[in-house]
Amino acid sequence: MEHLQEKFYLTEHKHSASANTKERVSITMVLKYVLATLPKLEKRYVEDNNATLYRELVEEYNSRVRHMNEIVFVTKSKLLNCSEHLRKGLALLSESLEKLKNLKKLSSLQKFIDECRLPICLSSPKTRASVALLQMNKNESFNENRLWILNQKECPHERFSFMKELAGPVYVKPEKDSQKGKGKSPTKRSKSLAEFEGHAETITEFIDRFASIPEVKETIIHGNDTVGVNEAISIYLDNIFELAKKFPGFANFKPEEYEFICDEIEKHVTRRLYAKVYPKEATKEDKEFALKTQMLEWVTLDNFNVNPLYKIEELFDHAIKVFRQIDNGFTPLDKLEYVQDCSRCICDILYLATGKADAAADDILPLYIYIIIKAAPERIRSNLNFCKTLLNAGKRFNEKGYCLTQLESIIYHIEKIGYR
């Protein structure tokens, strides 16, 4: 058998060596080779009419097949591993390239923020320079009870700059003495009308001026935007976005890249406003809502009129954790991103339960109420008011704007829930 194997491997090697040519061993030569080899085999192979030879050849063939299968399996495993490593490598490369692109975008963005100039005049009912300023505009279409944001070329201080020499110091209305009930003597302001503290040119100056307006903090604390704070910051951001279109560093940007830049500009402004105007402590409304959720802690899904298939409380743990992260956001866009993620979790739960990709609002609302009650957020009113006040009005009609409206509706429903 070993002699036969030796002959077999020899001819196999010769055959493989000539594989590049069109030559093949003819069947006649193969038969002559077999007939010449058979008489030379050991006696035990021919005693039973070559049955032993056949059996050993079959065993050897099966052994070779098994060995080849093992080689194929190992080869396939290695190829799959290589493919997976290549996929991961390409993903990392793509991620690195995306990060590099974003770094370049952010570098251009920082340059734009440093160089951008938008001269504006910013004032509110509580920060008007003087009563004279109102008198100047009594015949114009300015609402005294609203926040004004004007181009400096159009603002009263510039238009009436000829009064700078005549006006002199501006007198502030005397305050009443709480003890004697007598008016205090008027105090002088050191700035003239043309040097009004509401003027800003750079984005940083705007942030400082805007944050110093008392109505901004009051609106975030109480949630009632009676002076048009959101309208004012939206007007400013829209004008900045228009300037960004003309900035050389963004000249070759695609629409989605320009949208990214606009989002980053908005985040830059609102992130810095967060440090200046977001309440440092929980407000009265925050504490009242937190108390309400604590008193409703006993609520389960059985208390809601929802499909029994949804009543798997373990599925809601992740959504609850996601919603609690809303305090980790420092801009309206970041905070609403967590709200969006929570909404996606609810849609995933509904899909797992019913197999339907589209979720009805009537199904989402009670589940969202349940999640917020269980999340028991400590600063929900401050977060809601911050987003309502500083989110650019243009985003009220996209997914984040819908999430903001939905969140406000849910908070209202929870505040109206009874304890029985």
For each residue, the residues with C-beta under 8 A, 3 or more apart:
1: 4 5 41 42 45 53 56
2: 5 6
3: 6 7 37 40 41
4: 1 7 8 37 41
5: 1 2 8 9
6: 2 3 9 10
7: 3 4 10 11 33 37
8: 4 5 11 12
9: 5 6 12 13
10: 6 7 13 14
11: 7 8 14 15 25 33
12: 8 9 15 16
13: 9 10 16 17
14: 10 11 17 18
15: 11 12 18 19 25
16: 12 13 19
17: 13 14
18: 14 15 21 23
19: 15 16
20:
21: 18
22:
23: 18
24:
25: 11 15 29 30
26: 29 30
27: 30 31
28: 31 32
29: 25 26 32 33
30: 25 26 27 33 34
31: 27 28 34 35
32: 28 29 35 36
33: 7 11 29 30 36 37
34: 30 31 37 38
35: 31 32 38
36: 32 33 39 40
37: 3 4 7 33 34 40 41
38: 34 35 41 46 50
39: 36
40: 3 36 37
41: 1 3 4 37 38 45 46 53
42: 1 45
43: 46 47
44: 47 52
45: 1 41 42 50 52 53
46: 38 41 43 49 50 53
47: 43 44 52
48: 51 52
49: 46
50: 38 45 46 53 54
51: 48 54 55
52: 44 45 47 48 55 56
53: 1 41 45 46 50 56 57
54: 50 51 57 58
55: 51 52 58 59
56: 1 52 53 59 60
57: 53 54 60 61
58: 54 55 61 62
59: 55 56 62 63
60: 56 57 63 64
61: 57 58 64 65
62: 58 59 65 66
63: 59 60 66 67
64: 60 61 67 68
65: 61 62 68 69
66: 62 63 69 70
67: 63 64 70 71
68: 64 65 71 72
69: 65 66 72 73
70: 66 67 73 74
71: 67 68 74 75
72: 68 69 75 76
73: 69 70 76 77
74: 70 71 77 78
75: 71 72 78 79
76: 72 73 79 80
77: 73 74 80 81
78: 74 75 81 82
79: 75 76 82 83
80: 76 77 83 84
81: 77 78 84 85
82: 78 79 85 86
83: 79 80 86 87
84: 80 81 87 88
85: 81 82 88 89
86: 82 83 89 90
87: 83 84 90 91
88: 84 85 91 92
89: 85 86 92 93
90: 86 87 93 94
91: 87 88 94 95
92: 88 89 95 96
93: 89 90 96 97
94: 90 91 97 98
95: 91 92 98 99
96: 92 93 99 100
97: 93 94 100 101
98: 94 95 101 102
99: 95 96 102 103
100: 96 97 103 104
101: 97 98 104 105
102: 98 99 105 106 260
103: 99 100 106 107
104: 100 101 107 108
105: 101 102 108 109 253 257 260 261 264
106: 102 103 109 110 264
107: 103 104 110 111
108: 104 105 111 112 247 249 250 261
109: 105 106 112 113 249 261 264 265 268
110: 106 107 113 114
111: 107 108 114 115 249
112: 108 109 115 116 244 247 249 250 261 265
113: 109 110 116 203 265 268
114: 110 111
115: 111 112
116: 112 113 202 203 240 243 244 247
117: 201 202
118: 201 203 206 236 239 240 243
119: 151 152 153 199 200 201
120: 149 150 151 152 155 199 200 201 206 236
121: 148 149 150 151 152 154 155 156 157 158 196 198 199
122: 147 148 149 198 199 200 206 209 210 213 232
123: 127 128 129 133 147 148 196 198
124: 127 128 147 148 213 214 215 227
125: 128 144 145 146 147 215 227
126: 213 214 215
127: 123 124 197 198 212 213 214
128: 123 124 125 131 133 134
129: 123 132 133 157 170 189 191 193 196 198
130: 133 134 170 171 172 189 193
131: 128 134 135 173
132: 129 135 136 167 170 193
133: 123 128 129 130 136 137 156 157 193
134: 128 130 131 137 138 144
135: 131 132 138
136: 132 133 156 160
137: 133 134 140 142 156
138: 134 135
139:
140: 137
141:
142: 137 146 148
143: 146
144: 125 134
145: 125 226 227
146: 125 142 143 227 228 231
147: 122 123 124 125 213 215 227 228 229 231 232
148: 121 122 123 124 142 155 232
149: 120 121 122 232 235 236
150: 120 121 154 155
151: 119 120 121 154 155
152: 119 120 121 155 157 158 199
153: 119 158
154: 121 150 151 158 159
155: 120 121 148 150 151 152 158 159 196 199
156: 121 133 136 137 159 160 193
157: 121 129 133 152 160 161 193 194 195 196 199
158: 121 152 153 154 155 161 194
159: 154 155 156
160: 136 156 157 163 193
161: 157 158 164 193 194
162: 165 166
163: 160 166 167 193
164: 161 167 192 193 194
165: 162
166: 162 163
167: 132 163 164 170 192 193
168: 192
169: 188 189 190 192
170: 129 130 132 167 188 189 191 192 193
171: 130 186 187 188 189
172: 130 186 187 188 189
173: 131 186
174: 183 184 185 186
175: 183 184
176: 181 182 183 184
177: 180 181 182 183 184
178: 181
179:
180: 177
181: 176 177 178
182: 176 177
183: 174 175 176 177
184: 174 175 176 177 187
185: 174
186: 171 172 173 174
187: 171 172 184
188: 169 170 171 172
189: 129 130 169 170 171 172
190: 169
191: 129 170 195 196 197
192: 164 167 168 169 170 195
193: 129 130 132 133 156 157 160 161 163 164 167 170 196
194: 157 158 161 164
195: 157 191 192 199
196: 121 123 129 155 157 191 193 199
197: 127 191 209
198: 121 122 123 127 129 209
199: 119 120 121 122 152 155 157 195 196 209
200: 119 120 122 205 206 208 209
201: 117 118 119 120 205
202: 116 117 205 206
203: 113 116 118 206 207 240 268 269
204: 207 208 272
205: 200 201 202 208 209
206: 118 120 122 200 202 203 209 210 236 269
207: 203 204 210 211 269 272 273 276
208: 200 204 205 211 212 276
209: 122 197 198 199 200 205 206 212 213
210: 122 206 207 213 216 232 233 236 273
211: 207 208 216 273 276 277
212: 127 208 209
213: 122 124 126 127 147 209 210 216 229
214: 124 126 127 217 218
215: 124 125 126 147 218 219 227 229
216: 210 211 213 219 220 229 273 277 389
217: 214 220 221 277 279
218: 214 215 221 222
219: 215 216 222 223 224 225 226 227 229 385 389
220: 216 217 223 277 278 279 382 385 386 389
221: 217 218 279 283 285 382 385
222: 218 219 285 385
223: 219 220 285 381 384 385 388
224: 219
225: 219 228 229 230 388 389
226: 145 219
227: 124 125 145 146 147 215 219
228: 146 147 225 231 232
229: 147 213 215 216 219 225 232 233 389
230: 225 233 234 388 389 390 391 393
231: 146 147 228 234 235 393
232: 122 147 148 149 210 228 229 235 236
233: 210 229 230 236 237 269 389 390 392
234: 230 231 237 238 392 393 394
235: 149 231 232 238 239
236: 118 120 149 206 210 232 233 239 240
237: 233 234 240 241 265 266 269 392
238: 234 235 241 242 392 394
239: 118 235 236 242 243
240: 116 118 203 236 237 243 244 265
241: 237 238 244 245 262 265
242: 238 239 245 246
243: 116 118 239 240 246 247
244: 112 116 240 241 247 250 258 261 262 265
245: 241 242 250 258
246: 242 243
247: 108 112 116 243 244 250 251
248: 251
249: 108 109 111 112
250: 108 112 244 245 247 253 257 258 261
251: 247 248
252:
253: 105 250 257 258 261
254: 257 258
255: 258 259
256: 259 260
257: 105 250 253 254 260 261
258: 244 245 250 253 254 255 261 262
259: 255 256 262 263
260: 102 105 256 257 263 264
261: 105 108 109 112 244 250 253 257 258 264 265
262: 241 244 258 259 265 266
263: 259 260 266 267 333
264: 105 106 109 260 261 267 268
265: 109 112 113 237 240 241 244 261 262 268 269
266: 237 262 263 269 270 331 333 392
267: 263 264 270 271 331 333 334
268: 109 113 203 264 265 271 272
269: 203 206 207 233 237 265 266 272 273
270: 266 267 273 274 330 331 332 333 390
271: 267 268 274 275 330 331
272: 204 207 268 269 275 276
273: 207 210 211 216 269 270 276 277 278 390
274: 270 271 277 278 330 331 386
275: 271 272 278 330
276: 207 208 211 272 273
277: 211 216 217 220 273 274
278: 220 273 274 275 382 386
279: 217 220 221 282 283 286 379 382
280:
281:
282: 279 286 287 290 378 379 382
283: 221 279 286 287 381 382
284: 287 288
285: 221 222 223 288 289 381 382
286: 279 282 283 289 290 378 379 380 381 382
287: 282 283 284 290 291
288: 284 285 291 292
289: 285 286 292 293 377 380 381 411 414 415
290: 282 286 287 293 294 376 377 378 380
291: 287 288 294 295
292: 288 289 295 296 414 415 417
293: 289 290 296 297 372 373 375 376 377 414
294: 290 291 297 376
295: 291 292 419
296: 292 293 299 373 414 417 419
297: 293 294 373 374 376
298:
299: 296 303 370 373 374
300: 303 313
301: 304 306 310 311 313 370
302: 311
303: 299 300
304: 301 366 367 369 370
305: 366
306: 301 310 311 363 366 367
307: 310 311 353 354 363
308: 311
309: 353 354
310: 301 306 307 349 350 353 363 367
311: 301 302 306 307 308
312: 315 316 349 353
313: 300 301 316 317
314: 317
315: 312 318 319 349 352
316: 312 313 319 320 345 349 367 370 371 374
317: 313 314 320 321
318: 315 321 322 345
319: 315 316 322 323 342 345 346 349 371
320: 316 317 323 324 371 374 375
321: 317 318 324 325
322: 318 319 325 338 341 342 345
323: 319 320 326 338 339 342 371 372 375 377
324: 320 321 327 375 377
325: 321 322 328 329 338
326: 323 329 335 338 339 377 380 383
327: 324 377 378 379 383
328: 325 334 338
329: 325 326 332 333 334 335 336 337 338 383
330: 270 271 274 275 334
331: 266 267 270 271 274 334 335 390
332: 270 329 335 336 386 387 390 391 404
333: 263 266 267 270 329 336 337 391 395 400
334: 267 328 329 330 331 337 338
335: 326 329 331 332 338 339 383 386 387
336: 329 332 333 339 340 387 391 400 403 404
337: 329 333 334 340 341 400
338: 322 323 325 326 328 329 334 335 341 342
339: 323 326 335 336 342 343 400 403 404 406 407
340: 336 337 343 344 399 400 403
341: 322 337 338 344 345
342: 319 322 323 338 339 345 346 368 371
343: 339 340 346 347 364 368 403 406
344: 340 341 347 348
345: 316 318 319 322 341 342 348 349
346: 319 342 343 349 350 359 364 367 368 371
347: 343 344 350 351 359 364
348: 344 345 351 352
349: 310 312 315 316 319 345 346 352 353 367
350: 310 346 347 353 354 356 359 363 364 367
351: 347 348 354 355 356 357 359
352: 315 348 349
353: 307 309 310 312 349 350
354: 307 309 350 351
355: 351
356: 350 351 359
357: 351
358:
359: 346 347 350 351 356 363 364
360: 363 364
361: 364 365
362: 365 366
363: 306 307 310 350 359 360 366 367
364: 343 346 347 350 359 360 361 367 368 406
365: 361 362 368 369 409 410 413
366: 304 305 306 362 363 369 370
367: 304 306 310 316 346 349 350 363 364 370 371
368: 342 343 346 364 365 371 372 406 410
369: 304 365 366 372 373 410 413 414 417
370: 299 301 304 316 366 367 373 374
371: 316 319 320 323 342 346 367 368 374 375
372: 293 323 368 369 375 377 380 410 411 414
373: 293 296 297 299 369 370 376 414
374: 297 299 316 320 370 371
375: 293 320 323 324 371 372
376: 290 293 294 297 373
377: 289 290 293 323 324 326 327 372 380 383
378: 282 286 290 327
379: 279 282 286 327 382 383
380: 286 289 290 326 372 377 383 384 411
381: 223 283 285 286 289 384 385 411
382: 220 221 278 279 282 283 285 286 379 385 386
383: 326 327 329 335 377 379 380 386 387
384: 223 380 381 387 388 404 407 408 411
385: 219 220 221 222 223 381 382 388 389
386: 220 274 278 332 335 382 383 389 390
387: 332 335 336 383 384 390 391 404
388: 223 225 230 384 385 391 404 408
389: 216 219 220 225 229 230 233 385 386
390: 230 233 270 273 331 332 386 387
391: 230 332 333 336 387 388 395 396 400 401 404
392: 233 234 237 238 266 395
393: 230 231 234 396
394: 234 238 397
395: 333 391 392 398 400 401
396: 391 393 401 404 405
397: 394 401
398: 395 401 402
399: 340 402 403
400: 333 336 337 339 340 391 395 403 404
401: 391 395 396 397 398 404 405
402: 398 399 405 406
403: 336 339 340 343 399 400 406 407
404: 332 336 339 384 387 388 391 396 400 401 407 408
405: 396 401 402 408 409
406: 339 343 364 368 402 403 409 410
407: 339 384 403 404 410 411
408: 384 388 404 405 411 412
409: 365 405 406 412 413
410: 365 368 369 372 406 407 413 414
411: 289 372 380 381 384 407 408 414 415
412: 408 409 415 416
413: 365 369 409 410 416 417
414: 289 292 293 296 369 372 373 410 411 417
415: 289 292 411 412
416: 412 413
417: 292 296 369 413 414
418:
419: 295 296
420:
